[in-house]
């Protein structure tokens, strides 16, 4: 209930802040942030491409049976993930093997998916578009539908100067939207920019964070673009070994991509398989790790002091300062109500 009230409060604030729509691509580099790794020369950004990518992102006709869109598993108000179930759901009620990752600050990421199986944002969308348990379509069929739509041919011409829609242009349009999903307006950011102050509880939680969490969740992105074990044993039903499934190296067994903690308050459930519903469950897990887990001893030394109930509350208070209402309710990222989403003709 408290989280729901916070959402409604954030929505009210954001309506006031974003009373007007920008006339430029929303991507920006926050002050004091590192240089993005995304190759903007290979896919120059502009507002027309961004809006085209947003329309495609919310269009269920990209899926085989026209029931699932990218947004079905990536909801804006939950930091572009899903929150109503642990594992992602695809067409025909099929259930995947992982929790949907958040889509935040992608221009600073070098790899994508929990196992890092994709190394370029311009290629990332291929997996969900074609995976049998997700959108289950073929690129050939998607292009056939798009190229038979005068609406989309016009939009691609406006964005790319070419009305013949190819796989390359489709993926670049989607990336033009997702690369714009920058979250850097949280209370934490305001404190760093000397525009706000932490409460005493948040300050205590920040101190704990820097002592026990920052090794993996480095500021300001709150990740380190790396893969680490989270101390969880393999799920016997899912048999997901993480990074090892990509590299086939035994030393990569049960390594998963370190997720960002930005907007963590609203991106539950947690972990790669969504097994924890609450932040306190995650902290409880890390407080009871032991030497038989799949963590290295050097990492155990950073995590293996149980936090008291009071400390856990302090740490959660700090983590909530990473919530960014301007991001969660930015109208530029929402479903494009004025767009002609159901636009395929003569399918």
Secondary structure as GFF3:
##gff-version 3
##sequence-region A 1 347
A	DSSP	alpha_helix	2	17	.	.	.	ID=ss1
A	DSSP	alpha_helix	47	57	.	.	.	ID=ss2
A	DSSP	three_ten_helix	60	62	.	.	.	ID=ss3
A	DSSP	three_ten_helix	70	72	.	.	.	ID=ss4
A	DSSP	three_ten_helix	76	78	.	.	.	ID=ss5
A	DSSP	three_ten_helix	91	93	.	.	.	ID=ss6
A	DSSP	three_ten_helix	106	108	.	.	.	ID=ss7
A	DSSP	alpha_helix	121	130	.	.	.	ID=ss8
A	DSSP	alpha_helix	139	147	.	.	.	ID=ss9
A	DSSP	alpha_helix	150	160	.	.	.	ID=ss10
A	DSSP	alpha_helix	167	178	.	.	.	ID=ss11
A	DSSP	alpha_helix	187	192	.	.	.	ID=ss12
A	DSSP	alpha_helix	200	212	.	.	.	ID=ss13
A	DSSP	beta_strand	227	228	.	.	.	ID=ss14
A	DSSP	alpha_helix	244	247	.	.	.	ID=ss15
A	DSSP	three_ten_helix	250	252	.	.	.	ID=ss16
A	DSSP	beta_strand	256	257	.	.	.	ID=ss17
A	DSSP	three_ten_helix	264	266	.	.	.	ID=ss18
A	DSSP	alpha_helix	279	287	.	.	.	ID=ss19
A	DSSP	alpha_helix	297	303	.	.	.	ID=ss20
A	DSSP	alpha_helix	309	319	.	.	.	ID=ss21
A	DSSP	three_ten_helix	320	322	.	.	.	ID=ss22
A	DSSP	alpha_helix	325	328	.	.	.	ID=ss23
A	DSSP	three_ten_helix	331	333	.	.	.	ID=ss24
###
